[in-house]
């Protein structure tokens, strides 16, 4: 809040500090929607330019992080639309679920695999790849940005319950995946 | 988030439960001596819980370890250079007042920024100023999702909490413990507090008068009161405790009523799109003026204004002001009306079979529970089934 206020009053160093504080998080957020690094960086550029342009409007923002996340996301959708990539972000039930399939291994590999089935990093990494893009995004907000459900629902334009459901479905996916590999 | 919730029995948790717990997430991402001691102590000797704990921990850490989505220092520095260049170009351009474009920055519900045409008082008579302002400056409480505080001119503050606490004191406004310094403003500039459905707020005015503001309500008041009179406008429901001031009567204005008090506690309910106009007096004395007559109320009076006229009766005030504590008393309330009220209170759509109108409910509703729990609770007393999709609930009757 202090950083934002001093930025509004014309302190250019605060502007740079704001950038440094949030650029990594915004980039990570962008990667949930596109692997085009240049595009994401363009988007961050646009967002920061815009807040600079509107500095004289003196918008009193209660939570600058959420504000940036939302602005960034909106701008990203605009840029992606121009590239003819659109997201049905209003209807998360269309979030495509892929059936998690365990690749079939040859007998030798199977033996080795059986012997080393315990919960380890590799397995968890594999489990996480089973998540849908929206589930990955929501876990990023929750487990990396440490946001609460209310903030997440603001950013993703979903209601509280839908956010919780999405998280629970993601967790269930992980559970089922780990179970399946255990039973092999 | 970083406080231990003593009510939770973590020893029965599986890894999904851990990953939905704020304190767990906080402990793993920000380990301290205290929380490390807490977890090791708790899980000692409990192999099952420990395994689940470790599993959750690995999953959580796998997210922060993920290096694929990180911007490199070089990329970040280069990007900043690009931004600085654009800013320099911008400063070179002659600056003109630009119209604020909402769509580009924040089209979503959290932040709204409008330029309000500043209302000119010169043409209005003393008496009508407040009401005219209310009519002309009218973003209705239905159209936005965040609690909004309109200070004069172009300052709008959006609050993303479910309940907020706003206090006017001395030189500034305190919002949920954060202090905002007020600029020097003329007396008589009006502020607006807009509380949409599903949210509530507490508001303390500059004279110490305090009120609870219910969902779907708009309150207009001057940022500081003049010496002669204190006036506010309400469209919705408030419970207000007026600070006594013999020299300056307090007026609450709604579209059809004017309530004058000297110092007292009462509840006003007057929603624009509902026929209910009610004033409930808790303590003190008020006079209610309804454009044709003036009535003096005494404590425990319920003044009700309908199309056919006014009525007064004695009631139990607790039933009418319990909402400030999140409790609603139902007295043979028709189920469809109850669902509509819940829908308004939580800001969530609830659809229902028309036949639920046949059922009545009495009792106490604790609104601190989440909506799903309340609806589930109703299934014990009524033959209904609850289903939910992303944004709404649907109530169907079980027909045997």
Contacts between the chains, C-beta under 8 A, distances in Angstrom:
chain1	res1	chain2	res2	distance
A	1	B	178	6.8
A	16	B	80	7.1
A	19	B	80	5.9
A	19	B	83	6.8
A	20	B	76	7.9
A	20	B	80	7.9
A	23	B	71	6.5
A	23	B	76	5.5
A	23	B	79	7.0
A	23	B	80	7.8
A	24	B	70	6.7
A	24	B	71	5.9
A	24	B	76	7.4
A	27	B	69	7.1
A	27	B	70	7.2
A	27	B	71	4.0
A	27	B	76	8.0
A	28	B	69	4.6
A	28	B	70	6.9
A	28	B	71	8.0
A	31	B	68	7.3
A	31	B	69	3.9
A	32	B	69	7.8
A	37	B	71	7.7
A	37	B	75	7.1
A	41	B	71	7.5
A	41	B	75	6.7
A	41	B	79	4.9
A	41	B	82	7.9
A	44	B	79	6.3
A	45	B	79	6.3
A	45	B	82	5.6
A	45	B	83	5.4
A	45	B	86	6.9
A	48	B	83	5.1
A	49	B	83	6.4
A	49	B	86	5.1
A	49	B	87	6.8
A	49	B	90	7.2
A	50	B	104	6.4
A	50	B	105	5.9
A	51	B	105	7.8
A	52	B	87	5.4
A	52	B	90	6.8
A	53	B	90	6.4
A	53	B	98	7.5
A	54	B	100	6.9
A	54	B	105	7.1
A	57	B	100	6.0
A	57	B	113	6.7
A	57	B	154	6.8
A	58	B	154	7.4
A	58	B	155	6.6
A	59	B	111	7.3
A	59	B	113	5.5
A	59	B	156	7.7
A	60	B	155	6.1
A	60	B	156	7.6
A	60	B	157	4.7
A	60	B	180	6.9
A	61	B	111	6.5
A	61	B	158	7.7
A	62	B	157	6.7
A	62	B	158	6.5
A	62	B	159	5.7
A	62	B	160	6.2
A	62	B	175	7.6
A	62	B	178	7.9
A	63	B	110	8.0
A	63	B	160	6.2
A	66	B	110	6.2
A	66	B	160	6.9
A	67	B	106	6.7
A	67	B	110	6.9
A	67	B	111	5.8
A	70	B	106	5.5
A	70	B	108	5.3
A	70	B	110	5.7
A	70	B	111	7.3
A	71	B	105	5.2
A	71	B	106	5.5
A	74	B	104	7.7
A	74	B	105	7.4
A	74	B	106	6.8
A	74	B	107	5.5
A	74	B	108	6.7
A	75	B	104	7.3
A	91	B	390	7.3
A	92	B	390	6.5
A	93	B	389	7.3
A	93	B	390	6.2
A	119	B	51	8.0
A	119	B	54	7.5
A	119	B	55	5.3
A	119	B	58	6.5
A	120	B	58	7.8
A	121	B	58	6.6
A	121	B	62	6.7
A	124	B	58	5.3
A	124	B	59	5.6
A	124	B	62	4.9
A	125	B	62	6.1
A	127	B	59	7.7
A	128	B	59	7.6
A	128	B	62	6.1
A	128	B	63	7.7
A	139	B	63	6.1
A	140	B	63	6.7
A	140	B	69	7.9
A	142	B	25	7.2
A	143	B	19	7.7
A	143	B	25	6.6
A	143	B	29	7.9
A	143	B	60	5.3
A	143	B	63	4.3
A	143	B	64	7.2
A	144	B	63	5.3
A	144	B	64	5.7
A	146	B	1	7.9
A	146	B	25	6.4
A	146	B	26	7.1
A	146	B	29	6.2
A	148	B	1	7.4
A	148	B	22	7.0
A	150	B	160	6.9
A	150	B	161	7.7
A	150	B	162	7.5
A	151	B	160	7.4
A	154	B	108	7.1
A	154	B	109	6.7
A	154	B	110	4.6
A	154	B	160	6.0
A	155	B	108	8.0
A	157	B	108	5.5
A	157	B	109	7.1
A	158	B	390	7.0
A	159	B	348	6.6
A	159	B	390	7.0
A	159	B	391	5.5
A	161	B	348	7.9
A	161	B	372	6.9
A	161	B	388	6.7
A	161	B	390	7.9
A	162	B	390	4.7
A	162	B	391	7.0
A	164	B	20	8.0
A	167	B	20	6.6
A	168	B	16	7.3
A	168	B	20	7.5
A	171	B	15	7.9
A	171	B	16	4.1
A	171	B	19	5.9
A	171	B	20	7.3
A	172	B	16	7.1
A	174	B	16	7.9
A	174	B	59	6.6
A	175	B	14	8.0
A	175	B	15	7.4
A	175	B	16	6.2
A	178	B	55	7.8
